[in-house]
Amino acid sequence: MPAAPASTSTSRRQFLTLLGISAAAVSCGTATATGGSGSGAQVKTLKYQGSVGAVTLPELAADLGYFEDVTLEWVGNTTSGPQDIQSAATGQTHFGSAFNGAVIKLAAGKAPIKAVISSYGSDQYSYAGYFVLEDSPIRSARDLIGRSVGMNTLGAHYQALLDTYLSRNGLSKADAAKVEALVVPPVNTEQALRARQIEVGVLTGILRDKAVASGGIRPLFTDVELLGPFSAGTYIMTERFIKQNPDTVRTFVTGVAKAIEWSRTTPREEAVARMTEIVKKRGRNEDTTALQYWRSFGIAETGGRIPDKEFQLWLDWLGERGEIKKGQFTPSDLYTNEFNGYGKG
């Protein structure tokens, strides 16, 4: 069954409260993983969270030998981008990945962080679809008024895209507010849609491909149709860690950039085989079925470099929603490409 509905305003207050806690922890110096070793030597082992049955870009980079003397230490798994970057902000890990809108929210909560390289995105192979039943009367943005849309998290990537779709198709703020966003775990979204417990469901990856193969559903729109190919998320680190460990950061970022380009240029079958072997080697008793559906990381820019536009879009969205002050940040306040050495010789 899908999770119980949660109001957007409640979700926003809870999330911003967590951001405040994260920022306080960082500013008070309680983090254990954010700085150097204390002896002047740079940190060479990076703690991180992974994803069950999947291979992250840093894991791929490490396996390909792109990290030189830098190693990774897995501390657990996460399914939440906001949680992943909060862990990095509070020093439980050294880096984390989330939707760029969530990165902005964390920075607005006074967490001293910086995005250093893109982590995922949407293209023709890797995208989010907003699906309805084949016989649904919903065929336009206006048809969504009074309807429910199931997604994994409120106030994040998929709600931002929904709001953007509604706005670009002429809905007023008052009408857009009548479209109900509900939290539904991704594994339950197809079931909830087919049982008519929701009228639109956001599906991605293997869950999308399996649902489409089963028939009876159609996309109302996709994020890549709405925005074109784009990078949606980034890896972040704390400013303190970056300042104290510049060589490590450069090795990490450049290694991830190389892994991005390896994934673009390597035949899909070879890339899937490599990632399947990585999962098997780490010995966590994981199902590798989902990897057989992998097609790309969806990152738009060469080497994962971050352009202003990937943050400006969400700065505008959050400003319109009143979640940050308009003009509070410029894109360059939030990211740096300084440590990305890919293609620089």
Disulfide bonds with the S-S distance in Angstrom:
none
